[in-house]
Amino acid sequence: MPNSRQSLHAEHHPDAIKRRLAAPVQHSYLADAVLGAIDGCVTTLAVVAGAVGARFSPTVAIILGLANLLADGFSMAVSNYQSARTREDQLKRVRRDEYEHIAHVPEGETEEIRQIFAAKGFSGDTLENIVTTITSDKKSWVDTMLVEEHGLALETPRPLLSALATFAAFIVVGLVPLAPFLIVSLSPSQVFPTSVIFSMAAFFAVGALKGHVLDDRRLKHGTETMLAGSLAAMLAYFAGSVLRDMFGVS
């Protein structure tokens, strides 16, 4: 605890604060990777469980699993790319609009700044000094409007990196349920149970990693993620079994 407090005080020294605020914003793409990893494992395990429930051959399970893994991984990466690109484009559009508003209706934009900070409890000369300071620099003025009026972050993640993080995690963790089908030493009766065990371990590891990043209980997040994956596998297995019987597949 003493060392932790010393570190906390050191991080809030004026020089440390100045360096931290001057440094460029570094986006973490771990959230994209965690989402991709969970979705990749759930998706592939569900396909494998459905194939096993329908009593398809291991070869069919592998083919379906790999095809689904690549297609869904690419689809999810594209969706994440488009989402990040949309946030980036929205920021540019709103920034452009705010510059135009300042150019054409500066009094109205000044009043918006005044009301924003009045709502925060500032008044009198203090409020007017804040308004004058912010509106004296157009970039600071626009940045303030982006954050306070529109609720936008001034920096957005890079769309391509967001997509790559999602796709890589989706593929890597999504291969876990398929791995036992490629182990020739396993008997047919051992393949699916081993796939489930591998997948549960992967779910727990990804969930625990999420808990570590959030500085929250790793066991809780690991268990929750593992249970969600288990439910998806059971639904897929029984769906495959029921549909096989429904369509009379022999």
N, C-alpha and C positions, 0 to 999 in steps of 0.2 A: 504493500500500500504506500509506504513512504516514497519508494522509487517511482510509483505511478503518479503520485502528486508532484514530485519533482519534475517528471517529464511533462506533466500537464502545464505546470508553471513555465517551463522552458518554451513550450510551444506557443505560449501567450506573451512572451517577451516582445516588446515593440519591434525589435529587429526581425524576430521570427515571423511576426504577423505581417510585417512589410514584405518580406520575401515570399510568404505564402500567397498574399493577395496579388503580388506582381507576377507570379508564375502563371503560365497559360493553363486554362482549364483542361484537365485530363479526364476524358470520359472512360468509364469502365464498361467493357462489353461483356462482363461476367454474367449479367442478367440475361443477355441474349443467349449466351452459351448454356446457362442453366435451363432456360426454357427449351432450347433446341435439344439438349440432352434428355430431358424428361419426356418430351414429345417423341423423340426418336425411339427411345426404349419402349414407351407405351405403344406406339404405332406398330413397331416390329413384333413385339410380344403378342399384341392382339392378333396380328395376321398369322403368326405361328400357332397361337392357341386355337384360332378358328380353323386352321388347316388340320391340326391334330384332332380337334373335336369332330371334324367332318371325316376323319380317318383317311386323309390323303396321305400319299407317300412322303417320306422325308425330302425327296427331290422336289416335289411340288411345293412343299413348305419353304424350301430354300429359294426356289425361283420366285414365289410370291413375295417372300420376305425381302429379297434383294430388290426386286422391281419396285415394290412399295417404298422401300427405304430411299432409293434414289429419287423417285418421283415426288414423294412427300417432302423429303429433305430440300429438294430444289424449290418446290412450291412454297415451303415455309421461309426459305431464304429470300425468295423474290418478294413475298409479302412483307417481310421485315425490312427489306430494302425500300420498298414503296412507302412503307410507313415512315421510315426515317427521312426519306426524300420529301415526303409531304410536309413533315414538320419543318424541314429546312426551307422549302419553298414558301410555306406560310410565314415564317419569320422574315424572309426577304420581302414578301408582299406587304406585310403590315409595317415593316420598317420604311418601305417606300411610301406608303400611304401617310405615315406620320410626318415624314419630311415634307410632303405636299401640304398637309394640314398646317404645319408650322409656317410654310411659305405664304399660304392664302388666308388663314385665320389665326394669326399668332395670339390675338387677345383671347380667343376661345381656348386655345391650347394652354395658354398661361393660366387661365381660370381652372382648367382641369388639374394642373399641377397644384394649384392653391387648394382646391377642394380635396384632392387626394391626401395631402399632408395635414390639412385641417382635420380630416377624419381620423388621423393618427394621433390627434391631441395637441398639435402645434397651433399657436395663435399669435396675434399681435406682431411685434417686430421680428420675433423669431421666425414666424411663418413667412413673413415677407422676405426676410434674408434668405431663407431656403428657396423660395420661389425665384428670387433674383439670381441666386447662385446657379441653380439648375438650368434656368432658361438663358443664361449667358453663354452656354456652350450647346450647340445644336445636337451633337452626338450624345452628350449626357442627358439632354432633354428627351431625345427619342428613346434612348435606352431606358430611361425612367418610365416613359409611357408604355413601352413594350412589357416591362415587368409589372408595373402597378395597375395599368388599365386593362391590358390584354392577358396578363398572367402567363407570359411566354418566357422561356429560358433564353438567355442571350447567346448561348452556345448550344449547338445540337450535335449529336453523334454523327460520325461519318457513315453514310448509308452503306457503302461497300464493306467497311469493316464490320458493321452490324450484321450484314447478310453473311459474310464469311464466318463470323463467330457462330452464328446460328447453324449454318450448314455443316461446319466441321464437327461441332458437338453432336448434332443430329446423327451424322454418319458414324462417328466413332462409338458413341454409346448405343446407337441403334443396332450396331453389329453384335452387341453382347448376346441378345437372345438367339441369334443365329449361330454363334460360335460352336455350341455343342453339336449341331447338325453336321459340322465339318470335321469333328473329331472322330476318326475312323475306329478308335479303340472302344468307343461306347457302343453298347448293344442298343437295338431299337427301343427297348423298354426304358433305357436310361436317358435317352436323348432329351425328351421333353421335360422330365423332372429336373434334369441338370440345367436346361435352358431357363426354367422358372427360378431355380436357385441363383443362377448367375444374374438374372434380371433383377431379382429382389435385392441382391447385393449392390447392383448398380444404382437402383432407385435409392437405396438407403445412403449410398455414398454421395450421390448428387444432392439429396435433401440435406445431409449433414454439411456439405460444402455451402449450401445456401444459408444454413444456420450460422456457420462460421463467418460468412461475409456479413450477415446481419447482426453479428455478435449476439445471437440468441441461442436458445437451447438446441444443440446439434441433434441430440437424441429425438427431440420432439419433431423437428423438421424431417429428419431421416425416416422416422416411423410413419409420419403422415404421407410422405411421398411414396414409401413402399406400399402402404395400404391402398393408395390410389391406383398404383400400378397393378396390384393384385386384383382389385375390383375389375379393372379393364380386361385383364387376362381371363377372369372367370366369365365375364359377359361374352367375350369373343368365343371362348371354348363352348359354352352352352348354345350360343347362337349357331355355331358351326354344326354342332350335333343335332339341334332341332331342325335346321334347314336341310341337313342331309336326309333325315327321316321324312321331312315334309315332301321333298322332291323325289324320294325313293331312290337315292343314289346308292348303288351297290358297291 
